[in-house]
Amino acid sequence: MSELSFETALKYGESIEPYLMSLHEFNSRKNRSLFLREIIKTCEVIYEMDEEENHWIYLRGFEKT
């Protein structure tokens, strides 16, 4: 990621900043967050986890350790 960000900064004068969150968190905040609304409107998603994978990761958060 850092190499891609560096190349983009050199070529376009813009930096790439990763913003990671679960699908659950995104869906619960997307209508209330001005930041997320702006991201949805103006930015491009580079990677998105599929729903099934996200579901299992979400459920693992509730497992007892």
VMD Tcl script that draws the C-alpha trace (Angstrom):
set ca {
  {0.00 0.00 0.00}
  {2.77 2.44 0.85}
  {4.39 2.03 -2.58}
  {1.07 2.67 -4.32}
  {0.44 5.70 -2.14}
  {3.92 7.07 -2.88}
  {3.54 6.58 -6.65}
  {0.13 8.26 -6.59}
  {1.51 11.21 -4.62}
  {4.31 11.67 -7.15}
  {2.07 11.37 -10.19}
  {-1.04 13.27 -9.04}
  {0.02 15.21 -5.97}
  {-2.63 13.33 -3.96}
  {-2.18 10.87 -1.13}
  {-4.10 7.63 -0.59}
  {-5.29 7.00 2.94}
  {-6.77 3.63 3.88}
  {-9.96 3.83 5.90}
  {-10.93 0.47 7.31}
  {-14.16 -0.51 9.03}
  {-16.51 -3.45 9.17}
  {-19.53 -3.60 6.92}
  {-21.72 -3.46 10.03}
  {-20.01 -0.28 11.24}
  {-20.19 1.28 7.78}
  {-23.90 0.53 7.36}
  {-24.73 1.85 10.81}
  {-22.89 5.14 10.22}
  {-23.25 5.91 6.52}
  {-26.41 8.03 6.87}
  {-25.28 9.93 9.98}
  {-21.66 10.67 9.14}
  {-20.90 13.68 6.95}
  {-17.46 12.21 6.34}
  {-18.83 8.89 5.06}
  {-21.41 10.61 2.89}
  {-18.64 12.65 1.26}
  {-16.53 9.52 0.76}
  {-19.45 7.68 -0.86}
  {-20.12 10.62 -3.15}
  {-16.58 11.45 -4.26}
  {-14.22 8.51 -3.72}
  {-13.52 5.14 -5.24}
  {-13.58 1.91 -3.25}
  {-10.41 -0.05 -4.00}
  {-11.20 -3.19 -2.00}
  {-14.39 -4.43 -0.42}
  {-14.76 -7.66 1.50}
  {-17.65 -9.84 0.37}
  {-20.65 -10.07 2.69}
  {-20.16 -13.71 3.69}
  {-16.55 -13.15 4.76}
  {-17.55 -10.04 6.67}
  {-20.41 -11.93 8.36}
  {-18.05 -14.63 9.69}
  {-15.54 -12.06 10.92}
  {-18.37 -10.19 12.64}
  {-19.62 -13.38 14.32}
  {-16.10 -14.25 15.51}
  {-16.14 -11.00 17.48}
  {-18.89 -12.50 19.65}
  {-17.15 -15.80 20.32}
  {-16.06 -16.44 23.86}
  {-12.30 -16.81 24.20}
}
mol new
graphics top color blue
foreach p $ca { graphics top sphere $p radius 0.5 }
foreach p [lrange $ca 0 end-1] q [lrange $ca 1 end] { graphics top cylinder $p $q radius 0.2 }
display resetview
